[in-house]
Amino acid sequence: MSSLDSWSLPLHAEKAVLGRLLVYKALDLHRAQMEAADYGLLWEELRGKLCNSTARQLRFGRDDQPLEAYLKDLARELREELFFPDASAELVCAPLLDFIDELMEAAARTEHDLLVGAFKRAVELAAMEYIRHGLPVPQELIKGATIEFEFQENSPGQTLPIQMEAYTLLEDEGSSPSAIVHVILAPRLLDEQTAFALPYVLLHECLCHVLQGPWVWPRMQADANSRFAEGWMDVVAYRLHAAVDAIQGDTSITDLMCPLRRAAQMQAADTVHAARRAHHDADRAWSHRAIGSEAANLLLDLLGRLPESSDDPDTPFMQLSVSLNASSIDNTERDLFVSLIYQHLYLWSRSAPLVPLVRKYLTDHDTLGLVAHTTALVV
Ligand SMILES: [Zn+2]
């Protein structure tokens, strides 16, 4: 496994992050079974050893130790330092310890950086959603997307309940598109919630921002308080995330985009998705995200009630959303469209002017027409 330029952390610390992310997956998969067998305490002990060992690696690890050797040492250390009170304890722990060995060996055999691999997969999954709706994502846009992992000692301290913050900068120069996704992690504080929310967070960055249109350069970055980019499109990313396991097919146990226990990944995404639109004193943009995501859900609700789309409200919703995000409509008008959807749908009594426009969209799939007619309702 090679280390890429995408990391701003010393090599020994990068290994600790990967070790922790991978072992969390194994621990999570076996937790309920160990607890059910009444050995939950040993599970806690193993988790504690993982956190201590990786914290020591962060502080004192050697840069020159190959990643393969580090991961195998970590697995050995977890196994060797565990004290079994009785024979059945050893039997109950064996499947987890064996699985950690298997996971570390698989990771050691992987040629690419697993976190960079997860990002590339997220770009691919997001692009597939656009392509599925007839929007051919330019190859140069996919190739121009890169990721940078940055690190800090303390919690990124923003509004989300994870030890991670992500944002995307569009840095198109002349005729070539480029987007850099920055992911800031706090390695010492890295917990399961952060590890399992990573796929949803990466999908949000790729679907909402990296692939934002219009696909001519340079592009105009949406503001952090954009109702469309950060509220509405986040609902789209969340729904794509929920559908991803059906898209993924067979994946490796080390794939950081794919859960070992699906419910754990869904739960982490649910928590972060809800936190993005929850009230927060320190971040007034929450209200714009809340309006944007509520507008998206209100439209989904309407589509679920209309006879033309009640069988499958998701498809027209996703199609409208990605085609609007890829379109030439500017960021201000996108936000205005979202605000008007909200205003017309949050009280059913106000929906009358909007419903025929949505029904027309279901027959002609004319995104520009729907936006133009909706924003004309403002006067
Ligand atoms: Zn965003």
Boltz pocket constraint, residues with backbone or C-beta under 6 A from the ligand:
constraints:
  - pocket:
      binder: B
      contacts: [[A, 166], [A, 204], [A, 205], [A, 208], [A, 209], [A, 229], [A, 230]]
      max_distance: 6.0
